[in-house]
Amino acid sequence: QVQLVESGGGLVQPGGSLRLSCAASESIFSFATMGWYRQAPGKQRELVASITSSGRTNYADSLQGRFTISRDNAKNTLYLQMNSLKPEDTAVYYCNRASTNWNTFAYWGQGTRVTVSS
């Protein structure tokens, strides 16, 4: 059974930090390159960070080094540490396998909402 459960979102002031977590089923997590996506209001979902099973990471240029993706393979859990948050980071954040064909994925979790506002 595929399971993706995101958590850790909330309301934060500009410049603040949040740490997102994603508990995934082994069937989707093991040996997979995982990623964090976000979908801002009125915009298309986008992949913002990815990490291979061995820990190699990749980030969208727009993040400018503010986010750090990590994973705990023993716990099938993905993390996203977000620092120096900006209002434009406001979005619902989702985890899933990292792919440019994300729009073909049959399953998504409920996401976790991040709102950056003063």
C-alpha positions as CSV (number, residue, x, y, z in Angstrom):
1,Q,0.0,0.0,0.0
2,V,1.4,3.4,-1.0
3,Q,1.5,5.9,1.8
4,L,2.8,9.4,1.9
5,V,2.1,11.6,4.9
6,E,3.5,15.1,5.0
7,S,3.7,17.1,8.2
8,G,5.4,20.1,9.8
9,G,3.8,23.0,7.9
10,G,2.3,26.1,9.5
11,L,2.3,29.9,9.6
12,V,5.7,31.5,10.0
13,Q,7.0,35.0,9.7
14,P,9.4,36.0,6.9
15,G,12.9,35.0,7.8
16,G,11.7,32.1,9.9
17,S,12.3,28.4,9.6
18,L,10.3,25.2,9.4
19,R,11.1,21.5,9.1
20,L,8.9,19.4,7.0
21,S,8.7,15.6,7.3
22,C,7.3,12.9,5.0
23,A,6.6,9.4,6.2
24,A,6.5,7.1,3.2
25,S,5.7,3.5,2.6
26,E,8.7,1.3,1.9
27,S,7.3,0.4,-1.5
28,I,7.7,4.0,-2.7
29,F,10.8,5.1,-0.6
30,S,13.3,2.3,-0.9
31,F,16.1,2.9,-3.3
32,A,14.1,5.8,-4.9
33,T,15.2,9.3,-5.6
34,M,12.7,11.3,-3.5
35,G,11.6,14.8,-3.8
36,W,9.7,17.7,-2.3
37,Y,7.3,19.5,-4.5
38,R,5.2,22.6,-3.8
39,Q,2.2,24.1,-5.3
40,A,1.5,27.8,-4.7
41,P,-2.0,29.2,-5.2
42,G,-2.8,29.5,-8.8
43,K,0.5,28.0,-9.9
44,Q,1.6,24.6,-11.2
45,R,3.2,22.1,-8.9
46,E,7.0,22.2,-9.0
47,L,9.8,20.0,-7.8
48,V,12.0,22.1,-5.5
49,A,14.4,19.5,-4.1
50,S,15.4,15.9,-4.6
51,I,17.7,13.4,-3.0
52,T,19.0,10.0,-4.2
53,S,19.0,6.9,-2.0
54,S,22.7,7.5,-1.4
55,G,22.2,11.1,-0.4
56,R,23.0,13.2,-3.5
57,T,20.9,16.3,-3.5
58,N,19.6,18.7,-6.1
59,Y,17.7,22.0,-5.7
60,A,15.7,24.4,-7.7
61,D,17.7,27.5,-8.5
62,S,15.0,29.7,-6.9
63,L,15.8,28.4,-3.5
64,Q,19.2,30.0,-3.4
65,G,20.6,27.6,-0.8
66,R,17.8,28.2,1.8
67,F,16.4,24.7,1.9
68,T,18.1,21.4,2.8
69,I,16.6,18.0,1.9
70,S,17.6,14.9,3.8
71,R,16.3,11.4,4.4
72,D,16.4,8.6,6.9
73,N,16.4,5.4,5.0
74,A,15.9,3.3,8.1
75,K,12.7,5.2,8.9
76,N,11.5,5.7,5.3
77,T,11.2,9.4,6.1
78,L,12.1,12.4,4.1
79,Y,12.8,15.9,5.5
80,L,13.0,19.4,4.2
81,Q,14.6,22.1,6.4
82,M,13.5,25.5,5.2
83,N,15.3,28.6,6.4
84,S,15.1,32.3,5.6
85,L,11.5,31.8,4.5
86,K,10.0,34.3,2.1
87,P,6.3,35.0,1.3
88,E,6.9,33.5,-2.1
89,D,7.6,30.1,-0.4
90,T,3.9,30.0,0.6
91,A,2.5,26.8,-0.9
92,V,1.3,23.3,-0.1
93,Y,4.3,21.0,0.0
94,Y,4.2,17.4,-1.1
95,C,6.7,14.6,-1.2
96,N,6.9,11.8,-3.8
97,R,9.4,10.2,-6.0
98,A,11.4,12.8,-7.9
99,S,10.4,13.0,-11.5
100,T,9.7,15.4,-14.4
101,N,6.7,13.2,-15.1
102,W,5.1,13.9,-11.7
103,N,1.8,14.7,-13.4
104,T,1.4,11.0,-14.2
105,F,1.7,9.9,-10.6
106,A,-1.4,8.1,-9.4
107,Y,-0.9,8.8,-5.7
108,W,-0.2,11.9,-3.7
109,G,-0.4,12.6,0.0
110,Q,-2.5,15.4,1.5
111,G,0.4,17.8,1.6
112,T,1.3,20.2,4.3
113,R,0.6,23.9,4.0
114,V,3.3,26.5,4.6
115,T,2.2,30.1,4.9
116,V,4.9,32.8,5.2
117,S,3.4,36.0,6.3
118,S,3.9,38.8,8.8
